[in-house]
Amino acid sequence: MINGIGVLALGRGRAGGGKASLGFPVTIRTLDVVGVRSTGRLFSWRQSTDLALDATHLRRRHKISGEFVEFSAGCVSTLTGGDCAVIAK
C-alpha cells in the first residue's frame, strides 16, 4: 500500500504508458487535494475500518469525488502503519 505509508504514486496505463516509455509527451491531469483535519484519537473499541467508513460517509455527504483526500493532525499520528493502510485503501 503506497499511500498507507505517506507516499504518493501516480500511474499511467494503456496507450499513455506506451507513449511515455517511447519518449512521447503524455498529459496527466492533476487532481485537487482536499484536507481533512482530525482531532482526538481512535477509541480502543473502534477499528480503523470504522474510521475509513466514516471518512467515506463524509466524502459522499460533501460530494467529494475524484480528489486526493489528505488526513492530518492528532488522530493520524496515533495510528499504526496497518491502520493507515486500511484507511488509505
C-alpha positions as CSV (number, residue, x, y, z in Angstrom):
1,M,0.0,0.0,0.0
2,I,1.8,3.1,-1.1
3,N,-0.5,5.7,0.4
4,G,-0.6,3.8,3.7
5,I,2.9,4.9,4.4
6,G,2.6,8.5,3.3
7,V,4.0,8.2,-0.2
8,L,2.1,9.4,-3.3
9,A,2.3,7.5,-6.5
10,L,0.6,8.3,-9.8
11,G,0.4,5.8,-12.6
12,R,-0.4,5.9,-16.3
13,G,-1.5,2.8,-18.2
14,R,-2.6,1.5,-21.6
15,A,-1.7,3.7,-24.6
16,G,-0.4,6.6,-22.4
17,G,2.1,4.3,-20.7
18,G,3.4,3.1,-24.0
19,K,3.8,6.6,-25.4
20,A,5.6,7.7,-22.3
21,S,8.0,4.8,-22.5
22,L,8.8,5.7,-26.1
23,G,9.5,9.3,-25.1
24,F,6.4,11.0,-26.4
25,P,4.7,13.7,-24.3
26,V,1.8,12.5,-22.2
27,T,-0.7,14.7,-20.4
28,I,-1.7,13.7,-16.9
29,R,-4.5,15.5,-15.2
30,T,-3.5,16.6,-11.7
31,L,-6.1,16.1,-9.0
32,D,-7.2,18.6,-6.4
33,V,-6.3,17.9,-2.8
34,V,-8.9,18.0,0.0
35,G,-7.5,18.3,3.5
36,V,-9.2,16.7,6.5
37,R,-8.1,17.7,9.9
38,S,-8.8,15.1,12.6
39,T,-8.6,15.6,16.3
40,G,-8.5,13.3,19.3
41,R,-7.7,9.6,18.9
42,L,-9.4,6.4,17.9
43,F,-11.2,4.7,20.8
44,S,-9.9,1.3,21.7
45,W,-13.2,-0.3,20.8
46,R,-13.2,1.2,17.3
47,Q,-11.2,-0.2,14.4
48,S,-9.5,1.6,11.5
49,T,-12.3,0.2,9.3
50,D,-14.8,2.2,11.2
51,L,-12.8,5.4,10.6
52,A,-12.5,4.5,6.9
53,L,-16.3,4.1,6.7
54,D,-16.8,7.4,8.5
55,A,-14.5,9.1,6.1
56,T,-16.3,7.6,3.1
57,H,-19.6,8.8,4.5
58,L,-18.2,12.3,4.9
59,R,-16.9,12.3,1.4
60,R,-20.2,11.3,0.0
61,R,-22.2,13.8,2.1
62,H,-19.9,16.6,0.8
63,K,-19.9,15.3,-2.7
64,I,-16.1,14.9,-2.9
65,S,-15.2,12.7,-5.8
66,G,-12.0,12.5,-7.9
67,E,-9.8,14.3,-5.5
68,F,-7.0,13.2,-3.2
69,V,-8.1,13.3,0.5
70,E,-5.3,14.1,2.9
71,F,-5.7,13.5,6.6
72,S,-3.6,15.4,9.2
73,A,-3.4,16.3,12.8
74,G,-3.7,14.4,16.1
75,C,-5.6,11.2,15.2
76,V,-3.3,10.3,12.3
77,S,-0.2,10.3,14.5
78,T,-1.7,7.7,16.9
79,L,-2.5,5.2,14.1
80,T,-0.3,2.2,13.3
81,G,1.0,1.5,9.8
82,G,-1.6,-1.2,9.3
83,D,-4.4,1.1,10.3
84,C,-3.1,3.8,7.9
85,A,-3.0,1.2,5.1
86,V,-6.6,0.1,5.8
87,I,-7.8,3.8,5.7
88,A,-5.8,4.5,2.6
89,K,-7.3,1.6,0.8
